[in-house]
Amino acid sequence: MKIDTMTEAYERALTYLGMVDRNDPFTELIAKAIVNVTATGERDPGTIEKRALNALGIRKIATA
């Protein structure tokens, strides 16, 4: 379940950023940030995505 959660957060982050090229070096930074957030015990993919992007200095715009 942990891998599924991290995968969902990763895909959400890439979609949010409009990244299509999975070989872009930035995708590795996103993946590492997601692993770091998950290591804190967080299990919600949306929260993991938001915290990972914030850790990289990317603010996720709230949508209503």
DSSP file (Angstrom, degrees, kcal/mol; ACC not computed):
  #  RESIDUE AA STRUCTURE BP1 BP2  ACC     N-H-->O    O-->H-N    N-H-->O    O-->H-N    TCO  KAPPA ALPHA  PHI   PSI    X-CA   Y-CA   Z-CA
    1    1 A M     >        0   0    0      0, 0.0     4,-2.2     0, 0.0     5,-0.2   0.000 360.0 360.0 360.0 -34.3    0.0    0.0    0.0
    2    2 A K  H  >  +     0   0    0      1,-0.2     4,-2.4     2,-0.2     5,-0.2   0.903 360.0  49.2 -62.1 -41.8    2.9    2.4    0.7
    3    3 A I  H  > S+     0   0    0      2,-0.2     4,-2.8     1,-0.2    -1,-0.2   0.910 110.2  51.2 -64.5 -42.3    4.2    2.0   -2.9
    4    4 A D  H  > S+     0   0    0      2,-0.2     4,-2.4     1,-0.2    -1,-0.2   0.901 110.6  49.3 -60.6 -41.1    0.7    2.7   -4.3
    5    5 A T  H  X S+     0   0    0     -4,-2.2     4,-2.2     2,-0.2    -2,-0.2   0.921 113.2  45.6 -64.9 -45.0    0.4    5.8   -2.2
    6    6 A M  H  X S+     0   0    0     -4,-2.4     4,-2.6     2,-0.2    -2,-0.2   0.893 112.1  52.1 -66.7 -38.9    3.8    7.1   -3.3
    7    7 A T  H  X S+     0   0    0     -4,-2.8     4,-2.8     2,-0.2     5,-0.2   0.920 110.1  48.6 -62.7 -43.8    3.1    6.3   -6.9
    8    8 A E  H  X S+     0   0    0     -4,-2.4     4,-2.4     2,-0.2    -2,-0.2   0.926 112.5  47.7 -63.1 -44.0   -0.2    8.2   -6.8
    9    9 A A  H  X S+     0   0    0     -4,-2.2     4,-2.4     2,-0.2    -2,-0.2   0.909 112.9  49.8 -62.2 -42.1    1.5   11.2   -5.2
   10   10 A Y  H  X S+     0   0    0     -4,-2.6     4,-2.5     2,-0.2     5,-0.2   0.939 112.3  46.0 -61.9 -49.7    4.2   11.1   -7.8
   11   11 A E  H  X S+     0   0    0     -4,-2.8     4,-2.4     1,-0.2    -1,-0.2   0.890 112.2  51.8 -62.9 -39.3    1.8   10.9  -10.7
   12   12 A R  H  X S+     0   0    0     -4,-2.4     4,-2.7    -5,-0.2    -1,-0.2   0.917 110.4  48.7 -62.6 -43.0   -0.3   13.7   -9.2
   13   13 A A  H  X S+     0   0    0     -4,-2.4     4,-2.2     2,-0.2    -2,-0.2   0.928 112.5  47.3 -64.1 -45.3    2.8   15.9   -8.9
   14   14 A L  H  X>S+     0   0    0     -4,-2.5     5,-2.6     1,-0.2     4,-0.7   0.896 113.4  48.6 -64.2 -39.1    3.9   15.3  -12.5
   15   15 A T  H ><5S+     0   0    0     -4,-2.4     3,-0.9    -5,-0.2    -2,-0.2   0.929 110.0  51.6 -64.6 -44.8    0.4   15.9  -13.8
   16   16 A Y  H 3<5S+     0   0    0     -4,-2.7    -2,-0.2     1,-0.3    -1,-0.2   0.894 113.9  44.2 -58.2 -40.5    0.2   19.1  -11.8
   17   17 A L  H 3<5S-     0   0    0     -4,-2.2    -1,-0.3    -5,-0.2    -2,-0.2   0.543 110.7-122.8 -83.0  -7.1    3.5   20.3  -13.2
   18   18 A G  T <<5 +     0   0    0     -3,-0.9     2,-0.5    -4,-0.7    -3,-0.2   0.778  53.4 161.3  71.8  26.6    2.6   19.2  -16.7
   19   19 A M      < +     0   0    0     -5,-2.6    -1,-0.2    -6,-0.2    -2,-0.1  -0.713  14.8 162.4 -87.1 124.2    5.6   16.9  -17.0
   20   20 A V        +     0   0    0     -2,-0.5     2,-0.9     1,-0.1    -1,-0.2   0.732  54.3  83.5-106.1 -36.6    5.4   14.3  -19.6
   21   21 A D    >   -     0   0    0      1,-0.2     3,-1.5     2,-0.1     6,-0.2  -0.608  55.4-171.2 -77.3 104.6    9.0   13.2  -20.0
   22   22 A R  T 3  S+     0   0    0     -2,-0.9    -1,-0.2     1,-0.3    -3,-0.0   0.568  83.7  63.3 -73.2  -7.5    9.7   10.7  -17.2
   23   23 A N  T 3  S+     0   0    0      4,-0.1    -1,-0.3     3,-0.0    -2,-0.1   0.445  72.2 119.1 -94.1  -1.8   13.4   10.8  -18.1
   24   24 A D  S X> S-     0   0    0     -3,-1.5     3,-1.9     1,-0.2     4,-0.5  -0.464  70.9-130.7 -62.3 130.0   13.6   14.5  -17.1
   25   25 A P  H >> S+     0   0    0      0, 0.0     4,-1.0     0, 0.0     3,-0.9   0.768 103.8  67.7 -57.0 -25.9   16.1   14.7  -14.2
   26   26 A F  H 3> S+     0   0    0      1,-0.2     4,-2.0     2,-0.2     5,-0.2   0.807  87.7  66.5 -65.3 -27.9   13.7   16.8  -12.2
   27   27 A T  H <> S+     0   0    0     -3,-1.9     4,-2.3     1,-0.2    -1,-0.2   0.840  96.7  55.4 -63.7 -30.4   11.4   13.8  -11.9
   28   28 A E  H <X S+     0   0    0     -3,-0.9     4,-2.5    -4,-0.5    -1,-0.2   0.887 105.7  51.3 -67.9 -38.1   14.0   12.1   -9.7
   29   29 A L  H  X S+     0   0    0     -4,-1.0     4,-2.2     2,-0.2    -2,-0.2   0.901 110.2  49.6 -63.3 -40.4   14.0   15.1   -7.4
   30   30 A I  H  X S+     0   0    0     -4,-2.0     4,-2.2     2,-0.2    -2,-0.2   0.932 110.6  49.8 -63.3 -45.6   10.2   14.9   -7.1
   31   31 A A  H  X S+     0   0    0     -4,-2.3     4,-2.3     1,-0.2    -2,-0.2   0.912 111.0  49.0 -60.3 -43.9   10.4   11.2   -6.4
   32   32 A K  H  X S+     0   0    0     -4,-2.5     4,-2.3     1,-0.2    -1,-0.2   0.893 110.1  51.2 -64.2 -39.6   13.0   11.7   -3.7
   33   33 A A  H  X S+     0   0    0     -4,-2.2     4,-2.2     2,-0.2    -1,-0.2   0.890 109.7  50.6 -64.4 -38.5   10.9   14.4   -2.1
   34   34 A I  H  X S+     0   0    0     -4,-2.2     4,-2.6     2,-0.2    -2,-0.2   0.905 109.5  50.2 -66.0 -41.9    7.9   12.1   -2.1
   35   35 A V  H  X S+     0   0    0     -4,-2.3     4,-2.1     1,-0.2    -2,-0.2   0.921 110.6  50.6 -61.3 -43.2   10.0    9.3   -0.4
   36   36 A N  H  X S+     0   0    0     -4,-2.3     4,-0.5     2,-0.2    -2,-0.2   0.908 112.0  46.0 -62.6 -42.5   11.1   11.8    2.2
   37   37 A V  H ><>S+     0   0    0     -4,-2.2     3,-1.4     1,-0.2     5,-0.9   0.924 112.1  51.1 -66.4 -43.4    7.6   13.0    3.0
   38   38 A T  H ><5S+     0   0    0     -4,-2.6     3,-2.0     1,-0.3    -1,-0.2   0.847 100.6  64.2 -62.0 -34.2    6.3    9.4    3.1
   39   39 A A  H 3<5S+     0   0    0     -4,-2.1    -1,-0.3     1,-0.3    -2,-0.2   0.699  91.6  65.1 -63.9 -18.7    9.1    8.5    5.6
   40   40 A T  T <<5S-     0   0    0     -3,-1.4    -1,-0.3    -4,-0.5    -2,-0.2   0.573 124.7-101.1 -79.7  -7.7    7.5   10.9    8.1
   41   41 A G  T < 5S+     0   0    0     -3,-2.0    -3,-0.2     1,-0.3    -2,-0.1   0.359  72.5 146.9 105.8  -4.7    4.5    8.7    8.2
   42   42 A E      < +     0   0    0     -5,-0.9    -1,-0.3     1,-0.1    -2,-0.1  -0.419  18.5 175.0 -66.7 139.2    2.2   10.6    5.9
   43   43 A R        +     0   0    0     -2,-0.1    -1,-0.1   -38,-0.0     3,-0.1   0.427  44.8 100.8-126.0  -3.3   -0.2    8.3    4.0
   44   44 A D     >  -     0   0    0      1,-0.2     4,-2.7     2,-0.0     5,-0.2  -0.775  61.1-149.6 -88.4 119.0   -2.5   10.7    2.1
   45   45 A P  H  > S+     0   0    0      0, 0.0     4,-2.7     0, 0.0     5,-0.2   0.860  95.8  51.8 -56.7 -38.7   -1.3   11.0   -1.6
   46   46 A G  H  > S+     0   0    0      2,-0.2     4,-2.3     1,-0.2     5,-0.1   0.905 112.6  44.6 -65.4 -41.5   -2.6   14.6   -1.9
   47   47 A T  H  > S+     0   0    0     -3,-0.2     4,-2.8     2,-0.2     5,-0.3   0.900 112.9  51.4 -68.9 -41.0   -0.8   15.7    1.3
   48   48 A I  H  X S+     0   0    0     -4,-2.7     4,-2.6     2,-0.2     5,-0.2   0.938 111.0  48.6 -60.2 -46.9    2.3   13.9    0.2
   49   49 A E  H  X S+     0   0    0     -4,-2.7     4,-2.5    -5,-0.2     5,-0.2   0.944 113.3  46.7 -57.6 -50.0    2.2   15.6   -3.2
   50   50 A K  H  X S+     0   0    0     -4,-2.3     4,-2.4     1,-0.2    -2,-0.2   0.920 114.9  45.6 -61.3 -46.7    1.7   19.0   -1.7
   51   51 A R  H  X S+     0   0    0     -4,-2.8     4,-2.2     2,-0.2    -1,-0.2   0.874 112.4  51.3 -67.3 -36.9    4.4   18.6    0.9
   52   52 A A  H  X S+     0   0    0     -4,-2.6     4,-1.1    -5,-0.3    -2,-0.2   0.932 112.3  45.6 -65.4 -45.3    6.9   17.2   -1.6
   53   53 A L  H  <>S+     0   0    0     -4,-2.5     5,-3.0    -5,-0.2     3,-0.5   0.908 112.3  51.6 -64.4 -41.1    6.3   20.1   -4.0
   54   54 A N  H ><5S+     0   0    0     -4,-2.4     3,-1.7     1,-0.2    -1,-0.2   0.889 104.6  56.8 -61.7 -38.7    6.6   22.6   -1.2
   55   55 A A  H 3<5S+     0   0    0     -4,-2.2    -1,-0.2     1,-0.3    -2,-0.2   0.795 107.2  49.6 -62.7 -27.8    9.9   21.0   -0.2
   56   56 A L  T 3<5S-     0   0    0     -4,-1.1    -1,-0.3    -3,-0.5    -2,-0.2   0.371 125.8-103.5 -90.9   3.7   11.1   21.7   -3.7
   57   57 A G  T < 5S+     0   0    0     -3,-1.7     2,-0.6     1,-0.3    -3,-0.2   0.668  81.5 130.0  84.1  16.8   10.0   25.3   -3.5
   58   58 A I      < -     0   0    0     -5,-3.0     2,-0.6    -6,-0.2    -1,-0.3  -0.923  47.5-149.6-107.4 117.3    6.9   24.8   -5.6
   59   59 A R        -     0   0    0     -2,-0.6     2,-0.5    -3,-0.1    -9,-0.0  -0.752  10.8-138.5 -89.1 124.6    3.7   26.1   -4.1
   60   60 A K        -     0   0    0     -2,-0.6     2,-0.4   -10,-0.2   -10,-0.0  -0.712  19.7-128.0 -82.9 125.8    0.6   24.2   -5.1
   61   61 A I        -     0   0    0     -2,-0.5     2,-0.2     1,-0.1    -1,-0.0  -0.591  23.3-120.8 -76.4 127.9   -2.3   26.5   -5.9
   62   62 A A        -     0   0    0     -2,-0.4     2,-0.4     2,-0.0    -1,-0.1  -0.459  25.5-152.7 -69.1 138.1   -5.4   25.6   -4.0
   63   63 A T              0   0    0     -2,-0.2    -1,-0.0     1,-0.1     0, 0.0  -0.911 360.0 360.0-113.7 142.8   -8.4   24.8   -6.2
   64   64 A A              0   0    0     -2,-0.4    -1,-0.1     0, 0.0    -2,-0.0   0.446 360.0 360.0 -91.6 360.0  -11.9   25.3   -5.0
